[in-house]
Amino acid sequence: MKTDLIKKLVLSSEWKFHQQYQSWLNKYRVKREFVTLVEIWMLSLAVLFCGFVFLIYINKSSTQWYFLRSARNTYNNTAFNHEIIKTDILDLKTLNRDKLKENNSRTSLWINVETINID
């Protein structure tokens, strides 16, 4: 009698264990598929985010280089015009000095320099 009861308990507990194990396997498989889908989505989002950041970085750097190049060209043109004006003023000063030496007098030559606006 005791052995029958023990066999029933063992068999019933074995059956319950098997059922629980099977349900756990089913849940794990479903969860594993869900986890795999979540991993794929997270990886896709990470790749898209990195691509988006890369595109923003490229756009920003190319825009900065465009404006830097434009400012550098403006500066070079202004510096060139400034050097031309300086050369003209030096030529006029030299001419004035030469005239003073020729006349050997204290009269000076007036230098008329036009106002030049450099944009």
Contacts in CASP RR format, 6 or more apart in sequence:
PFRMAT RR
TARGET T0000
AUTHOR 0000-0000-0000
METHOD contacts of the structure
MODEL  1
MKTDLIKKLVLSSEWKFHQQYQSWLNKYRVKREFVTLVEIWMLSLAVLFC
GFVFLIYINKSSTQWYFLRSARNTYNNTAFNHEIIKTDILDLKTLNRDKL
KENNSRTSLWINVETINID
78 118 0 8 1.000
81 116 0 8 1.000
81 118 0 8 1.000
82 118 0 8 1.000
85 116 0 8 1.000
88 113 0 8 1.000
89 111 0 8 1.000
89 113 0 8 1.000
92 111 0 8 1.000
92 113 0 8 1.000
93 111 0 8 1.000
95 109 0 8 1.000
96 108 0 8 1.000
96 109 0 8 1.000
96 111 0 8 1.000
99 109 0 8 1.000
100 107 0 8 1.000
100 108 0 8 1.000
100 109 0 8 1.000
END
